[in-house]
Amino acid sequence: MSKITIEGQNLLSGEVKISGAKNSAVALLPAAVLANKKSVIYNVPEIKDIGYLIEIMELLNCKIEQKDDALYIDSSKMKNVPIPEELSVQMRASYYFMGALLAKYGKVEISFPGGCNIGARPIDIHIKGFEELGAKVEIVKNRYTITAEKLVGKTIYFDFPSVGATINIMLAATGAEGTTIIENAAMEPEIVNVASFLINMGIEVRGAGTKRIEIVGTRKTTDAVIEVFPDRIESGTYIIIGALLGDNLKIKGIIKEHIEALLIKLKEIGIDFVIDGDTMTISRCENLRAVKVKTLVFPGFPTDLQQPITTLLTQAKGKSIVEETLYENRFRNTYDLNRMGAITNILTLNKLEIKGPRKLKGTNVIATDLRGGASLLIAGLIAEGTTVIENCDVILRGYSHLTTKLQNIGAKIEITE
Ligand code: UD1
C-alpha cells in the first residue's frame, strides 16, 4: 500500500497548473461511445478512474489511443457486453455506461458503482429516470440489467438535483424518441461540459447549467471533440494550500465562475488573492477569521471542498461551524486532524465545530476517502515535522500529478510503496 510522506511548513512559490476536471472526464469517456465513430477528449487528467474507464471501454471493443493529455477514441467496432463487477465497482462514474449504452443499444448489464465511502449514495433517481423513459430495470444481487425496446422522451422531475442522475439521463435521452426535459436538473459545470460534447456530436441539448435541460434524441451523431474543463475542486484545494503556505504562488487554470462560493468564503475568512485572466496569485495570510460553511449543490459551496476547508479553518481564530448537507459520512478526516492537534467536534451527524487557531504536528494518519485525504495532505503541509499518510491511493484518484506539482512549487513530499 503506498504512502505519502510530507515534511511540513515549507513556503510554496512558482506556478501550479490545474488539470482537467475528474468529474467531467469520467462522464465524457462513457459519453464518447455515443459519437458516430471517433472522438477526441483533450485535457484528460492522469488519475486512476480514467484507467478503469479505459479498461471498460476496451472491453466494449473501443480503440483508445493516448497522446499526452488527449484520448483518441474509436467506437466504430463497439460491442455491447456486460460490464464485470470488478471493473464497475472501482469507481462511481462507471454508472454513466448505464445511460450511454442504454441510449446506444437499448440494453446494459452492470453492477452497482463504487466510489468513496462518504454515505449511502443510492442511485434511485437515475433508475427512476430510466424507467420514466421506458426502460425496464432488473436488479439481482447488485447487478443491474436495464433494457428498453424503445425509449421515449418525456418530462422528468428530479426530487433532488443529482449531478450523476442529470448526466445519466441526458445520456439516455439521446437515444429516446422525441424530447426529454429534465426539471430540477443539477447545474454543476461538469454537466455543461458533457452537454457541450453531446452538442458537438450533433445532438440538440439546451439549458445545461440551468435547472431545466432539454435533450432531443437522435442516433445520427457525428465525430466529436471536447476539452475537459479545469478541475474546480483541484483549483480549490491548491487555493487553500496557497492561502496557508503561498509565497506569491500562481495557480493557473482558474475559472472564477466555477469557484465563486469558495472565493466569497475565503474573503470572509480574511484571505487575499489576485485573479488575472485564468491565473490566481495567492500568498500565506495571517489573522484568519472563523466562519460558517454550509455545503450545497452548485452554485453553493461544494461538498468536495468541505474537508479541505476544514483544515484551513483549524488555523482561523474562533469557532467555525461546517454543515454538510449532501453526505452523512463526510467528517471521518477529523479523527486524524484531531490527532495532529486540531480541535474539532462533531456536534450532530452533519455539523462540525472547529476551534482555532491550532498548531498542527506531523504524525501517521490514514486517508479514509479522496477529499478527506486531501484535508490530511493540507494538514501535513502546514504541520511541524513529518506526516505520513497511509492509503494515499484514494487521494491520487482525484489529483493528477499530485506530488510532482507540489514538489515543483517547493513542497517536501514523496510517495513510497
Ligand atoms: C458527484 C461527484 C462527487 C460530488 C457530488 C456532489 C462524480 C463522479 N462525483 O457525485 O464528487 O461530491 O457529485 O457534488 O461526479 N442521491 C440520491 N439518489 C440518487 C442520486 C443521488 O439520493 O439517485 C443523493 C446522494 O446520496 C447524495 C446527493 O444526492 O446525498 C448528491 O448526489 P449526486 O449529486 O448524485 O452526486 P454524485 O453524482 O454521486
Boltz pocket constraint, residues with backbone or C-beta under 6 A from the ligand:
constraints:
  - pocket:
      binder: B
      contacts: [[A, 23], [A, 26], [A, 92], [A, 93], [A, 119], [A, 120], [A, 121], [A, 122], [A, 123], [A, 124], [A, 125], [A, 126], [A, 127], [A, 160], [A, 161], [A, 162], [A, 163], [A, 164], [A, 165], [A, 186], [A, 302], [A, 303], [A, 304], [A, 325], [A, 326], [A, 327]]
      max_distance: 6.0
